[in-house]
Amino acid sequence: MPYFDAASAAPLHPVARQALLAALDEGWADPARLYREGRRARLLLDAAREAAAEAVGCRPDELVFTPSGTRAVHSGVSGALAGRRRTGRRLVVSAVEHSSVLHAGGAHATAGGEVTEVPVGRNGAVDPDAFAAELGEGVALACLQSANHEVGTEQPVAEVAGACREAGVPLLVDAAQSLGWGPVPEGWSLLTASAHKWGGPAGVGLLAVRKGVRFAPQGPSDERESGRAPGFENLPAIVAAAASLRAVRAEAAAEGARLRGLVDRIRARVPELVPDVEVVGDPVRRLPHLVTFSCLYVDGETVLSELDREGFSVSSGSSCTSSTLTPSHVLRAMGVLSEGNVRVSLPAGTEEADVDRFLEVLPRVVASVRERLGGGGPAGGGGGERGDLVVDALGKRCPIPVIELAKVIGTVRVGGTVTVLSDDEAARLDIPAWCEMRGQLYEGESAGPGGGRAYVVRRAS
C-alpha cells in the first residue's frame, strides 16, 4: 500500500534500523560515566554529534540532541529570546511557520512579549524586503522555516539571513522538512530539525546554536547536552538519527531528481484529470517530494478516507479533517482554497507505478464524493434574470457553503449578487478562493445573523 505522507513522518531508513539495533547492544550505558561501558557510549554519542554537525554545517559543540523537533524549536526560541531580553521583546516570524514556532510565539506573547507575523504571497513565500522591514528596534529574534511543511515552498533563507545580519538580529531556521535534502544556506544563527522527517527514529531533534549567539536555556536543566536538553539521552535513537541523516544526504541528489519528476507529473496531471482543482505552492522553488492541491466541492476528510480505502495514505490541511474545524493556518495565510485539500509527499523509493495508480484512482474518488455532496456543477454561464439572492448556509460545514453558492450563481443576472450566510470558519477562505478560480467578484464580508458572517459575491459573467 503506497504511503504518501513522508512530510509527516518518513519510513525508517534501512541504515537507521541497522544503526538502532547495533546501538541497542553497544549504547545502553550512561555516556557521562567513566567506566568502560560509559566510555563506549560516549564515543557513540560523540560520533553521532560529529556526523549530525557535518550535515547541518556547524561545529559539533554547537549542536545538541533534544527529545523532538518541537522541543528543539521551543528551547531554541525561548533560549534566544531570554538571552537577548535586554535588546527587546519582539519576535518576528513568517505567517506560515510550523505550529511549534507559532506556539512558542504564543507563549512569548502571553508572557508579555510581542510577536509580528510577516505575510506570505499566494505561493507561500515571504518577501525578503517585507521581512527585513520588520527587523527594527526591539527585535530579539527572527524565525523562518527553510521550506514549508504543507505546500513545499522553499523560503528565501539566504536573503532573509542577510537582512538579519545587517539588523543584528539572530535568525532561527526550522529545517525539519529540508535538512534531509541538503544543507541550509549560510547565515542562520540557530537551526532546528527532527529525525523522523528524514527517515530517522521518532523522538530525536536537533538544536544548533552558533557560537556568539546570546542564549539562556529556560526551565530546569542539568549537566547533559550543554544544559539545553536535560535528561538521559536516548543514545540508540540518536545514533540511528545521525546515521540515517548521513545516508539520506548521500542519496539526496539522485533521489530528489527522481521524485521531482514524479511530483511534476502529479502537478501537471491532476488539473487535467480532475476539474476545479487548484495546485498550491511555488511551482519551482519547492521541495522535490511534496505537492499540495485543493479540490472544489468536496470535503477533505471524505477524500482522505476514500483514498485510504484505495490504499493511499495522504494528509490534508483542510478544515474538514481538523477537530478544530478551522482551515490550515498555512493555506489561510496564502489565501488559497482549503476545501478538499490533499497533500502528497513521496518517501524515498516511491515507484512510478504507484504514482500512476494514484492518478488513476484520484479522479474517481473526487467525482464520487462530489456526487454524494451534490457539488461540481458549472458556475455561471446561464442567463439568470433573478436579482440579488441570499443563500442560508448557517450550520453547514465545508464544502456545503461553496456548493450552495455554485448552484445559484448562474440564476442571478450579471452584476447581481449572491450573499452567503455561513458560520463555518473555512468559508472566509474558500469563498474568495472560489471567486478567483471561477472568475467571479468577491465583494467582502460583514456580520451576519446567528453569529455567522455574510459573504457577498457579485456575478461577473
C-alpha positions as CSV (number, residue, x, y, z in Angstrom):
1,M,0.0,0.0,0.0
2,P,1.6,3.3,-1.1
3,Y,2.4,5.6,1.8
4,F,2.4,9.2,0.5
5,D,2.8,11.2,3.8
6,A,6.5,11.4,4.2
7,A,6.2,15.1,5.2
8,S,4.6,13.9,8.5
9,A,6.9,11.1,9.1
10,A,9.2,9.3,6.7
11,P,9.5,5.5,6.9
12,L,12.5,4.3,8.9
13,H,15.6,4.3,6.6
14,P,17.3,0.9,6.4
15,V,20.5,2.5,7.7
16,A,18.6,3.9,10.7
17,R,17.2,0.4,11.5
18,Q,20.7,-1.2,11.3
19,A,22.3,1.5,13.5
20,L,19.5,1.4,16.0
21,L,19.8,-2.3,16.5
22,A,23.6,-2.1,16.9
23,A,23.4,0.8,19.3
24,L,20.9,-1.1,21.5
25,D,23.6,-3.5,22.2
26,E,26.5,-1.1,22.4
27,G,25.0,2.2,23.6
28,W,22.8,1.4,26.5
29,A,25.1,2.7,29.2
30,D,25.3,6.3,30.6
31,P,27.7,8.3,28.4
32,A,28.5,10.5,31.4
33,R,30.2,7.6,33.3
34,L,33.9,6.9,33.2
35,Y,33.8,3.1,33.3
36,R,34.2,1.0,30.1
37,E,30.5,0.8,29.1
38,G,30.1,4.5,29.7
39,R,33.2,5.4,27.6
40,R,31.9,3.3,24.8
41,A,28.5,5.0,25.0
42,R,30.3,8.4,25.0
43,L,32.2,7.5,21.8
44,L,28.9,6.7,20.1
45,L,27.3,9.9,21.2
46,D,30.3,12.0,20.1
47,A,30.4,10.3,16.7
48,A,26.7,10.9,16.2
49,R,27.1,14.5,17.1
50,E,30.0,15.0,14.7
51,A,28.0,13.3,11.9
52,A,25.0,15.5,12.5
53,A,27.0,18.6,12.8
54,E,28.7,17.9,9.5
55,A,25.3,17.6,7.8
56,V,24.0,20.7,9.5
57,G,27.1,22.7,8.7
58,C,28.1,23.7,12.3
59,R,30.7,22.7,14.9
60,P,29.9,19.6,17.0
61,D,30.0,21.7,20.2
62,E,27.3,24.0,18.7
63,L,24.8,21.1,18.3
64,V,22.7,19.3,21.0
65,F,20.1,16.5,20.7
66,T,16.6,17.0,22.0
67,P,13.7,14.7,22.6
68,S,11.9,16.0,19.5
69,G,11.9,18.7,16.8
70,T,9.2,20.5,18.7
71,R,11.3,20.6,21.8
72,A,14.2,21.9,19.8
73,V,12.1,24.7,18.5
74,H,10.6,25.6,21.9
75,S,14.1,25.5,23.5
76,G,15.7,27.5,20.7
77,V,13.0,30.2,20.7
78,S,12.8,30.6,24.4
79,G,16.5,30.5,25.0
80,A,17.3,33.0,22.3
81,L,14.6,35.4,23.5
82,A,15.8,35.1,27.1
83,G,19.4,35.7,26.0
84,R,18.5,38.9,24.2
85,R,16.0,40.2,26.7
86,R,17.9,43.5,27.1
87,T,17.7,44.1,23.3
88,G,13.9,43.9,23.2
89,R,10.9,41.6,23.4
90,R,9.8,41.4,19.8
91,L,9.7,38.1,17.9
92,V,9.4,38.2,14.1
93,V,8.1,35.1,12.3
94,S,6.6,34.2,9.0
95,A,2.8,33.6,8.9
96,V,3.4,30.0,7.6
97,E,5.8,28.7,10.3
98,H,5.2,25.3,11.8
99,S,2.8,25.3,14.6
100,S,5.7,24.6,17.1
101,V,7.1,28.0,16.2
102,L,3.7,29.7,16.4
103,H,3.0,28.0,19.8
104,A,6.4,29.2,21.1
105,G,5.4,32.7,19.9
106,G,2.1,32.4,21.7
107,A,3.8,31.6,24.9
108,H,6.1,34.6,24.4
109,A,3.1,36.9,23.8
110,T,1.3,35.5,26.9
111,A,4.4,36.4,29.0
112,G,4.3,40.0,27.8
113,G,6.3,39.8,24.6
114,E,5.3,40.9,21.1
115,V,5.0,38.7,18.0
116,T,5.0,40.0,14.5
117,E,3.9,37.7,11.6
118,V,5.2,38.6,8.2
119,P,2.6,37.7,5.5
120,V,3.4,35.5,2.5
121,G,2.3,35.6,-1.1
122,R,0.0,33.2,-2.8
123,N,2.9,30.9,-3.5
124,G,3.6,30.6,0.3
125,A,6.9,32.5,0.4
126,V,7.8,35.7,2.3
127,D,9.1,38.8,0.5
128,P,12.6,39.3,1.9
129,D,12.2,43.1,1.8
130,A,8.9,42.8,3.8
131,F,10.7,40.6,6.3
132,A,13.6,43.0,6.5
133,A,11.2,45.9,7.1
134,E,10.1,44.3,10.4
135,L,13.6,43.9,11.8
136,G,13.6,47.2,13.6
137,E,14.3,48.3,17.1
138,G,13.4,45.9,19.9
139,V,13.6,42.7,17.8
140,A,15.2,39.9,19.8
141,L,14.8,37.0,17.3
142,A,13.5,36.2,13.9
143,C,12.3,32.8,12.7
144,L,11.9,31.5,9.2
145,Q,11.5,27.9,8.0
146,S,13.7,26.6,5.3
147,A,10.8,25.0,3.4
148,N,7.1,24.8,4.2
149,H,5.7,21.6,5.6
150,E,2.3,21.8,3.9
151,V,2.9,23.1,0.4
152,G,6.7,22.5,0.0
153,T,7.6,26.1,-0.9
154,E,11.3,26.9,-0.2
155,Q,11.8,30.2,1.7
156,P,14.4,32.8,0.7
157,V,16.6,31.9,3.7
158,A,19.8,33.4,2.3
159,E,18.2,36.8,1.6
160,V,16.5,37.0,5.0
161,A,19.6,35.8,6.8
162,G,21.5,38.7,5.1
163,A,18.9,41.2,6.3
164,C,19.0,39.8,9.8
165,R,22.8,40.1,9.8
166,E,22.6,43.7,8.8
167,A,20.0,44.4,11.5
168,G,22.0,42.5,14.2
169,V,19.1,40.0,14.8
170,P,19.7,36.3,15.1
171,L,17.8,34.1,12.8
172,L,16.3,30.7,13.8
173,V,15.7,28.4,10.9
174,D,13.3,25.4,11.3
175,A,14.9,23.0,8.8
176,A,12.8,20.0,9.7
177,Q,11.4,19.5,6.2
178,S,14.5,20.2,4.2
179,L,17.6,19.0,6.1
180,G,17.4,15.5,4.6
181,W,17.6,17.0,1.1
182,G,20.6,19.3,1.6
183,P,22.3,22.0,3.8
184,V,20.5,25.2,4.7
185,P,22.0,28.3,3.2
186,E,24.6,30.1,5.4
187,G,23.7,33.0,7.7
188,W,21.5,31.4,10.3
189,S,22.2,31.7,14.0
190,L,20.0,28.8,15.3
191,L,18.7,25.8,13.5
192,T,16.3,23.0,14.4
193,A,15.3,19.7,12.8
194,S,13.6,16.5,13.6
195,A,14.9,13.0,12.7
196,H,11.6,11.3,11.8
197,K,11.2,13.8,8.9
198,W,14.3,12.3,7.1
199,G,13.8,8.6,8.0
200,G,15.4,8.5,11.4
201,P,13.5,7.3,14.5
202,A,10.9,9.5,16.2
203,G,12.0,11.1,19.5
204,V,15.2,12.8,18.3
205,G,15.5,16.5,17.5
206,L,18.5,18.8,16.7
207,L,19.2,22.2,18.1
208,A,22.2,24.1,16.8
209,V,23.2,27.4,18.3
210,R,26.1,29.3,16.7
211,K,29.0,30.4,19.0
212,G,28.5,34.0,19.9
213,V,24.7,33.9,19.9
214,R,23.3,35.1,23.3
215,F,21.4,32.1,24.6
216,A,19.9,31.4,28.0
217,P,18.3,28.0,28.4
218,Q,14.9,28.2,30.1
219,G,13.4,25.8,32.6
220,P,15.2,23.3,34.8
221,S,18.5,22.0,33.3
222,D,21.2,19.5,34.2
223,E,24.8,18.8,33.0
224,R,23.7,17.0,29.8
225,E,23.7,18.4,26.3
226,S,25.2,21.7,27.5
227,G,22.2,22.2,29.7
228,R,19.9,22.7,26.7
229,A,18.2,19.3,26.7
230,P,18.1,17.8,30.2
231,G,17.6,14.1,30.9
232,F,19.2,10.9,29.9
233,E,20.0,10.8,26.2
234,N,18.2,8.2,24.0
235,L,21.5,7.1,22.6
236,P,20.4,4.3,20.3
237,A,17.8,6.7,18.7
238,I,20.4,9.4,18.4
239,V,22.9,7.1,16.7
240,A,20.3,5.9,14.3
241,A,19.2,9.5,13.6
242,A,22.7,10.7,12.7
243,A,23.5,7.6,10.6
244,S,20.3,7.9,8.6
245,L,20.9,11.7,8.1
246,R,24.3,10.9,6.6
247,A,22.8,8.2,4.4
248,V,19.8,10.2,3.0
249,R,22.1,13.1,2.3
250,A,24.3,10.9,0.2
251,E,21.3,9.8,-1.7
252,A,19.6,13.2,-1.9
253,A,20.7,14.4,-5.3
254,A,19.7,11.3,-7.3
255,E,16.6,10.5,-5.3
256,G,15.5,14.2,-5.2
257,A,15.7,14.4,-9.0
258,R,13.7,11.2,-9.4
259,L,11.0,12.2,-7.0
260,R,10.8,15.7,-8.5
261,G,9.9,14.1,-11.8
262,L,7.1,12.1,-10.2
263,V,5.8,15.2,-8.4
264,D,6.0,17.2,-11.7
265,R,3.7,14.6,-13.2
266,I,1.2,14.9,-10.4
267,R,1.3,18.7,-10.6
268,A,0.6,18.6,-14.3
269,R,-1.9,15.7,-14.5
270,V,-4.2,16.4,-11.5
271,P,-5.7,19.6,-13.0
272,E,-6.1,17.8,-16.3
273,L,-7.8,14.8,-14.7
274,V,-9.9,16.5,-12.0
275,P,-12.0,19.6,-12.8
276,D,-11.9,22.6,-10.5
277,V,-8.6,21.9,-8.8
278,E,-6.0,24.4,-7.6
279,V,-2.4,23.2,-7.2
280,V,-0.8,25.4,-4.5
281,G,2.7,26.3,-3.5
282,D,5.6,27.6,-5.6
283,P,6.0,25.5,-8.8
284,V,9.8,26.0,-8.9
285,R,11.3,26.8,-5.6
286,R,9.9,23.8,-3.7
287,L,10.9,20.5,-2.0
288,P,11.3,17.7,-4.6
289,H,8.9,15.2,-3.0
290,L,5.8,17.3,-2.0
291,V,2.8,18.6,-3.8
292,T,-0.5,20.0,-2.4
293,F,-3.7,20.6,-4.3
294,S,-7.3,21.5,-3.3
295,C,-10.5,20.3,-5.0
296,L,-13.7,22.3,-5.1
297,Y,-17.0,20.8,-3.9
298,V,-15.5,18.0,-1.7
299,D,-14.6,17.7,2.0
300,G,-11.0,16.7,2.8
301,E,-12.0,14.1,5.4
302,T,-14.1,12.1,3.0
303,V,-11.5,12.3,0.2
304,L,-8.7,11.1,2.5
305,S,-10.9,8.3,3.8
306,E,-11.7,7.1,0.2
307,L,-8.1,7.3,-0.8
308,D,-7.2,5.3,2.3
309,R,-9.7,2.6,1.1
310,E,-7.9,2.6,-2.2
311,G,-4.6,2.0,-0.4
312,F,-3.1,5.6,-0.4
313,S,-2.1,7.3,2.7
314,V,-2.1,11.1,2.3
315,S,-2.8,14.1,4.5
316,S,-4.7,17.4,4.3
317,G,-4.7,20.9,5.6
318,S,-8.5,21.2,5.1
319,S,-10.7,22.2,8.0
320,C,-12.8,19.2,7.2
321,T,-10.1,16.9,8.6
322,S,-9.4,19.0,11.7
323,S,-11.1,18.7,15.1
324,T,-11.0,22.5,15.4
325,L,-12.9,22.9,12.1
326,T,-10.6,25.7,11.1
327,P,-8.5,25.6,7.9
328,S,-4.8,25.3,7.9
329,H,-3.0,28.5,9.0
330,V,-0.7,28.0,6.1
331,L,-3.5,27.8,3.4
332,R,-5.2,30.7,5.2
333,A,-2.1,32.9,5.1
334,M,-1.6,32.1,1.4
335,G,-5.2,33.0,0.6
336,V,-5.8,29.8,-1.3
337,L,-8.6,27.2,-1.4
338,S,-8.7,25.0,1.7
339,E,-11.6,22.7,1.0
340,G,-10.8,19.3,-0.4
341,N,-7.1,19.8,0.3
342,V,-4.8,16.9,-0.3
343,R,-1.0,16.8,0.5
344,V,1.0,14.2,-1.3
345,S,4.6,13.8,0.0
346,L,6.5,10.9,-1.5
347,P,9.0,8.9,0.5
348,A,12.3,7.8,-0.9
349,G,11.9,4.7,-3.1
350,T,8.4,5.6,-4.3
351,E,7.7,3.6,-7.5
352,E,6.5,5.3,-10.7
353,A,3.7,2.7,-10.9
354,D,2.3,3.8,-7.5
355,V,2.1,7.4,-8.8
356,D,0.3,6.2,-12.0
357,R,-2.2,4.3,-9.9
358,F,-2.8,7.3,-7.7
359,L,-3.6,9.4,-10.8
360,E,-5.9,6.7,-12.0
361,V,-7.8,6.5,-8.6
362,L,-8.0,10.2,-7.7
363,P,-10.5,11.4,-10.4
364,R,-12.9,8.6,-9.5
365,V,-12.7,9.3,-5.8
366,V,-13.3,13.1,-6.2
367,A,-16.1,12.5,-8.6
368,S,-17.8,10.1,-6.2
369,V,-17.5,12.5,-3.3
370,R,-18.8,15.4,-5.4
371,E,-21.8,13.3,-6.5
372,R,-22.7,12.4,-2.9
373,L,-22.4,16.1,-1.8
374,G,-24.3,17.4,-4.8
375,G,-21.5,19.6,-5.9
376,G,-19.4,20.1,-9.1
377,G,-22.0,21.8,-11.3
378,P,-20.8,24.6,-13.5
379,A,-20.8,28.1,-12.0
380,G,-22.2,30.9,-14.1
381,G,-22.8,30.5,-17.8
382,G,-26.6,30.8,-17.5
383,G,-28.8,33.7,-18.5
384,G,-30.1,34.3,-15.0
385,E,-32.7,37.0,-14.5
386,R,-33.0,37.0,-10.8
387,G,-31.9,39.9,-8.7
388,D,-29.8,39.8,-5.6
389,L,-30.0,36.5,-3.8
390,V,-29.3,35.3,-0.2
391,V,-28.2,31.7,0.5
392,D,-28.6,30.5,4.1
393,A,-25.8,28.0,4.8
394,L,-25.7,28.6,8.6
395,G,-24.9,25.4,10.4
396,K,-23.5,23.8,7.3
397,R,-19.8,22.8,7.1
398,C,-17.2,22.9,4.4
399,P,-17.7,22.4,1.5
400,I,-21.5,23.0,1.6
401,P,-21.5,26.8,1.6
402,V,-19.4,26.9,-1.6
403,I,-21.5,24.2,-3.2
404,E,-24.7,26.2,-2.5
405,L,-23.1,29.3,-3.9
406,A,-22.0,27.5,-7.1
407,K,-25.6,26.1,-7.6
408,V,-27.2,29.5,-7.6
409,I,-24.7,31.9,-9.1
410,G,-25.9,31.2,-12.6
411,T,-29.5,32.1,-11.7
412,V,-28.8,35.7,-10.9
413,R,-28.3,38.3,-13.6
414,V,-24.8,39.5,-14.5
415,G,-24.0,42.2,-12.0
416,G,-26.3,40.8,-9.4
417,T,-25.1,39.4,-6.1
418,V,-25.3,36.3,-4.0
419,T,-24.9,36.7,-0.3
420,V,-23.9,33.5,1.5
421,L,-24.7,33.3,5.2
422,S,-22.2,31.0,6.9
423,D,-20.8,30.3,10.4
424,D,-18.2,27.9,9.0
425,E,-14.7,29.3,9.6
426,A,-13.5,27.8,6.3
427,A,-15.9,29.9,4.3
428,R,-13.8,33.1,5.0
429,L,-11.1,31.5,3.0
430,D,-12.9,29.3,0.5
431,I,-15.5,31.7,-0.9
432,P,-12.9,34.3,-2.0
433,A,-10.7,31.5,-3.4
434,W,-13.7,30.1,-5.3
435,C,-14.4,33.5,-6.8
436,E,-10.8,33.8,-8.1
437,M,-10.9,30.3,-9.6
438,R,-14.3,30.8,-11.3
439,G,-13.9,34.4,-12.4
440,Q,-16.5,36.0,-10.1
441,L,-16.1,39.1,-8.0
442,Y,-15.8,38.8,-4.2
443,E,-17.2,41.9,-2.6
444,G,-16.3,41.2,1.0
445,E,-17.9,40.1,4.3
446,S,-19.8,41.6,7.1
447,A,-21.5,40.4,10.3
448,G,-24.4,38.1,9.6
449,P,-27.3,36.7,11.7
450,G,-26.8,33.9,14.2
451,G,-23.2,34.7,14.9
452,G,-22.2,34.0,11.3
453,R,-20.9,36.1,8.5
454,A,-22.4,37.4,5.3
455,Y,-20.2,36.9,2.2
456,V,-21.1,38.9,-0.9
457,V,-20.3,37.6,-4.4
458,R,-21.1,39.6,-7.5
459,R,-21.7,37.7,-10.7
460,A,-19.1,38.9,-13.3
461,S,-20.1,36.6,-16.3
